[in-house]
Amino acid sequence: MAFKIRDIDDTQAPLLDHLIELRARLVRAFLAMAAAFAVCLYFADDIFALLVRPLAEAFPPGQGRLIYTKLYEAFFVEIKVALFAAFFVSFPVIANQLWAFVAPGLYAREKRAFLPFLIATPVLFMLGASLAYFVVMPTAFKWFLGFEGTAGGLPQEALPAMGDYLDLVMRFILAFGISFLLPVLLMLLQRAGLVTREQLVAARRYVIVGVFIVAAVITPPDVVSQFLLATPLLILFEGTLVLMRLGEKRAAREAAAAEAEKAAAAEAEKAAEPAASE
């Protein structure tokens, strides 16, 4: 049986029914988040150990350590780690509930237009987060630890606190993950008619400046991480322009084929009129 996307529902549910459905889907999303949080809290130490690995590898063997300066800091770090991981674990369920609530109000062509973006969003986010974890964080941490030594004859040693380190890691992962959604944003703006490819090409120099400004704001204040974020963003921007160009060519071919089919049908109808009159 072929997969088919149904068109917009014929029935019109009252506002109260929509609110009841929204409440039910929010409850399901919350329960999924709560269940994921309980599981992630049990494995919080293992998850945090995974997040600490880039820092541990940046230190010389046997020299790295984390400290906490508040008695409750280690406990709240575990809570934040569990919440952070639970969001990613439960995101498919949350996204599914959101789509199930919105989809009945969309036409079939609108559903087909949105499905690629729904697939591309988590993929691009994971690409950005992976770049942050496997490339940017190890590089940046080694650069940060390069300042160890002496200052004014006194030893200068890095003693990162658990809470500060977790905030830094979360900032890296979210900054790179969300920034990698730039193609999705630009394509949606184009579909909505708010921007065109020609406008983006004309504004390329401003986009380059804006990308470096955004990279400077959302990343830690070091040149390494800012450059490592700005470079892939510019590559994604250029790739999006290429995709837009290909989409325009495809739309032009489809429009030409539709016009040719329409003209052929008109010719056939016109040729059939004399035969019918005879």
MITOR-313297 format. One record per residue (C-alpha): x, z, y; residue in three letters. Coordinates in pm, whole numbers, plus 50000, padded with zeros to 5 digits. Each point is the difference from the previous one (the first is absolute). Example, Ala and Ser with C-alpha at 12.3 -4.5 7.8 and 13.67 -1.06 7.14 Angstrom:
# residues 2
REC       u       w       v   residu
REC   51230   50780   49550      ALA
REC   50137   49934   50344      SER
# end
This chain:
# residues 278
REC       u       w       v   residu
REC   50000   50000   50000      MET
REC   50150   49891   50334      ALA
REC   50060   50258   50268      PHE
REC   49756   49954   50287      LYS
REC   49970   50181   50331      ILE
REC   49640   50062   50089      ARG
REC   49874   49926   50346      ASP
REC   49865   50262   50238      ILE
REC   49723   50219   49855      ASP
REC   49645   49882   50071      ASP
REC   49863   50350   50031      THR
REC   50029   50201   50319      GLN
REC   50049   50368   49926      ALA
REC   49887   50254   50260      PRO
REC   50262   50179   50206      LEU
REC   49942   50323   49808      LEU
REC   50081   49827   49670      ASP
REC   50326   49871   50150      HIS
REC   50092   50349   50116      LEU
REC   49923   50143   49657      ILE
REC   50215   49734   49836      GLU
REC   50280   50064   50248      LEU
REC   49986   50373   49925      ARG
REC   50014   49933   49625      ALA
REC   50301   49772   50035      ARG
REC   50180   50246   50228      LEU
REC   49939   50274   49745      VAL
REC   50146   49781   49724      ARG
REC   50304   49921   50214      ALA
REC   50047   50369   50079      PHE
REC   49971   50098   49633      LEU
REC   50257   49736   49908      ALA
REC   50231   50134   50271      MET
REC   49946   50359   49885      ALA
REC   50069   49915   49636      ALA
REC   50314   49809   50095      ALA
REC   50110   50293   50219      PHE
REC   49962   50246   49712      ALA
REC   50211   49781   49771      VAL
REC   50262   49930   50267      CYS
REC   50023   50368   50091      LEU
REC   50092   50077   49640      TYR
REC   50277   49739   50016      PHE
REC   50094   50075   50364      ALA
REC   50353   50107   49909      ASP
REC   50062   49677   49810      ASP
REC   49854   49788   50280      ILE
REC   50208   50178   50262      PHE
REC   50310   49956   49783      ALA
REC   49929   49626   50002      LEU
REC   49970   50002   50379      LEU
REC   50322   50201   50033      VAL
REC   50203   49759   49787      ARG
REC   50111   49771   50289      PRO
REC   50136   50304   50186      LEU
REC   50165   50144   49689      ALA
REC   50177   49671   49934      GLU
REC   50114   49980   50364      ALA
REC   50185   50334   49972      PHE
REC   50334   50019   49822      PRO
REC   49954   50120   49639      PRO
REC   49909   50367   49985      GLY
REC   49995   50057   50376      GLN
REC   49645   49929   50106      GLY
REC   49735   50267   50038      ARG
REC   49665   50063   50167      LEU
REC   49906   50319   50182      ILE
REC   49681   50154   50131      TYR
REC   50004   50227   50302      THR
REC   49643   50132   49971      LYS
REC   49881   50202   49702      LEU
REC   49689   49783   49957      TYR
REC   50172   49665   50061      GLU
REC   50071   49918   49632      ALA
REC   49636   50068   49908      PHE
REC   49860   49775   50271      PHE
REC   50251   49728   49909      VAL
REC   49848   49992   49650      GLU
REC   49648   49977   50150      ILE
REC   50102   49711   50227      LYS
REC   50177   49822   49715      VAL
REC   49689   50031   49782      ALA
REC   49774   49870   50279      LEU
REC   50235   49714   50076      PHE
REC   50020   49894   49635      ALA
REC   49627   50058   49939      ALA
REC   49907   49754   50272      PHE
REC   50199   49722   49833      PHE
REC   49868   50087   49653      VAL
REC   49636   50009   50113      SER
REC   50022   49707   50242      PHE
REC   49866   49743   49749      PRO
REC   49687   50211   49951      VAL
REC   49959   50056   50375      ILE
REC   50046   49628   50073      ALA
REC   49754   49910   49722      ASN
REC   49734   50232   50141      GLN
REC   50051   49859   50349      LEU
REC   49974   49642   49873      TRP
REC   49692   50081   49791      ALA
REC   49829   50135   50313      PHE
REC   50094   49710   50227      VAL
REC   49978   49705   49755      ALA
REC   49616   49983   49967      PRO
REC   49979   49921   50372      GLY
REC   50238   49703   49979      LEU
REC   49928   49638   49916      TYR
REC   50175   49848   49700      ALA
REC   50237   49801   50222      ARG
REC   50088   50318   50190      GLU
REC   50073   50183   49674      LYS
REC   50226   49716   49887      ARG
REC   50176   50013   50337      ALA
REC   50061   50375   49979      PHE
REC   50111   50022   49636      LEU
REC   50353   49860   50061      PRO
REC   50053   50258   50274      PHE
REC   49882   50282   49772      LEU
REC   50257   49892   49743      ILE
REC   50279   49939   50250      ALA
REC   49961   50334   50181      THR
REC   50122   50234   49721      PRO
REC   50264   49748   49890      VAL
REC   50150   49972   50350      LEU
REC   49979   50376   50053      PHE
REC   50188   50066   49675      MET
REC   50262   49741   50097      LEU
REC   50058   50177   50331      GLY
REC   50008   50344   49837      ALA
REC   50242   49874   49733      SER
REC   50229   49855   50266      LEU
REC   49999   50336   50178      ALA
REC   50070   50198   49682      TYR
REC   50258   49781   49829      PHE
REC   50185   49847   50297      VAL
REC   49929   50157   50338      VAL
REC   50001   50370   49912      MET
REC   50327   49998   49800      PRO
REC   50169   49796   50274      THR
REC   49868   50218   50282      ALA
REC   50080   50327   49822      PHE
REC   50358   49897   49935      LYS
REC   50031   49910   50366      TRP
REC   49851   50337   50106      PHE
REC   50236   50191   49770      LEU
REC   50295   49810   50146      GLY
REC   49986   50238   50298      PHE
REC   50114   50291   49784      GLU
REC   50346   50127   50081      GLY
REC   50122   50210   50291      THR
REC   49885   50033   50358      ALA
REC   50221   50191   50241      GLY
REC   50194   50147   49712      GLY
REC   49684   50128   49827      LEU
REC   49863   49864   49671      PRO
REC   49699   49774   50038      GLN
REC   49780   50000   49688      GLU
REC   49664   49842   49920      ALA
REC   49746   50257   49873      LEU
REC   49666   49816   49987      PRO
REC   49688   50214   49978      ALA
REC   49742   49916   49735      MET
REC   49714   49957   50245      GLY
REC   50200   49785   50241      ASP
REC   50128   49782   49719      TYR
REC   49651   49943   49857      LEU
REC   49868   49907   50345      ASP
REC   50286   49752   50038      LEU
REC   49936   49841   49659      VAL
REC   49626   49972   50064      MET
REC   50074   49844   50338      ARG
REC   50231   49743   49841      PHE
REC   49756   49906   49723      ILE
REC   49690   49981   50220      LEU
REC   50181   49818   50282      ALA
REC   50135   49728   49772      PHE
REC   49687   49978   49786      GLY
REC   49761   49964   50294      ILE
REC   50234   49768   50188      SER
REC   50008   49763   49704      PHE
REC   49624   49949   50047      LEU
REC   50078   49783   50304      LEU
REC   49913   49672   49817      PRO
REC   49661   50141   49898      VAL
REC   49925   50103   50359      LEU
REC   50102   49663   50145      LEU
REC   49805   49803   49740      MET
REC   49688   50210   50061      LEU
REC   50033   49949   50375      LEU
REC   50027   49627   49941      GLN
REC   49694   49999   49771      ARG
REC   49808   50190   50267      ALA
REC   50099   49741   50262      GLY
REC   50185   50251   50217      LEU
REC   50338   49830   49974      VAL
REC   50127   49659   49892      THR
REC   50325   49887   49847      ARG
REC   50088   49814   50319      GLU
REC   49958   50319   50204      GLN
REC   50225   50194   49761      LEU
REC   50266   49727   50012      VAL
REC   49988   50000   50380      ALA
REC   50031   50380   50006      ALA
REC   50289   50013   49750      ARG
REC   50252   50142   50249      ARG
REC   49759   50277   50097      TYR
REC   49931   50073   49633      VAL
REC   50373   50044   49936      ILE
REC   50028   50250   50285      VAL
REC   49683   50178   49886      GLY
REC   50126   50026   49642      VAL
REC   50321   50171   50111      PHE
REC   49804   50234   50226      ILE
REC   49766   50095   49714      VAL
REC   50297   50049   49768      ALA
REC   50163   50228   50256      ALA
REC   49683   50209   50037      VAL
REC   49889   50049   49639      ILE
REC   50341   50043   49834      THR
REC   50254   50281   50047      PRO
REC   50223   49959   50306      PRO
REC   50282   49810   49834      ASP
REC   50099   49636   50025      VAL
REC   50027   49949   49624      VAL
REC   49638   50073   49904      SER
REC   49868   49822   50311      GLN
REC   50192   49683   49916      PHE
REC   49901   50019   49632      LEU
REC   49633   50017   50102      LEU
REC   50008   49739   50276      ALA
REC   50175   49734   49789      THR
REC   49743   49980   49716      PRO
REC   49716   50019   50253      LEU
REC   50133   49691   50176      LEU
REC   50032   49825   49662      ILE
REC   49640   50093   49918      LEU
REC   49887   49871   50339      PHE
REC   50165   49663   49942      GLU
REC   49860   49988   49647      GLY
REC   49652   50068   50136      THR
REC   50033   49706   50238      LEU
REC   50090   49778   49704      VAL
REC   49696   50124   49806      LEU
REC   49778   49935   50301      MET
REC   50137   49647   50026      ARG
REC   49932   49935   49632      LEU
REC   49651   50142   50039      GLY
REC   49930   49769   50294      GLU
REC   50118   49698   49800      LYS
REC   49780   50099   49707      ARG
REC   49699   50051   50227      ALA
REC   50063   49659   50159      ALA
REC   50015   49833   49658      ARG
REC   49679   50171   49890      GLU
REC   49827   49902   50323      ALA
REC   50114   49638   49959      ALA
REC   49881   49995   49639      ALA
REC   49664   50144   50105      ALA
REC   49964   49739   50274      GLU
REC   50091   49721   49758      ALA
REC   49748   50129   49747      GLU
REC   49736   50022   50269      LYS
REC   50075   49647   50120      ALA
REC   49988   49866   49643      ALA
REC   49664   50167   49944      ALA
REC   49867   49852   50324      ALA
REC   50120   49654   49899      GLU
REC   49841   50035   49659      ALA
REC   49673   50111   50156      GLU
REC   50012   49712   50248      LYS
REC   50068   49750   49721      ALA
REC   49712   50138   49799      ALA
REC   49746   49954   50280      GLU
REC   49972   49614   49977      PRO
REC   49966   50017   49624      ALA
REC   49721   50254   50034      ALA
REC   49817   49786   50256      SER
REC   50013   49696   49770      GLU
# end
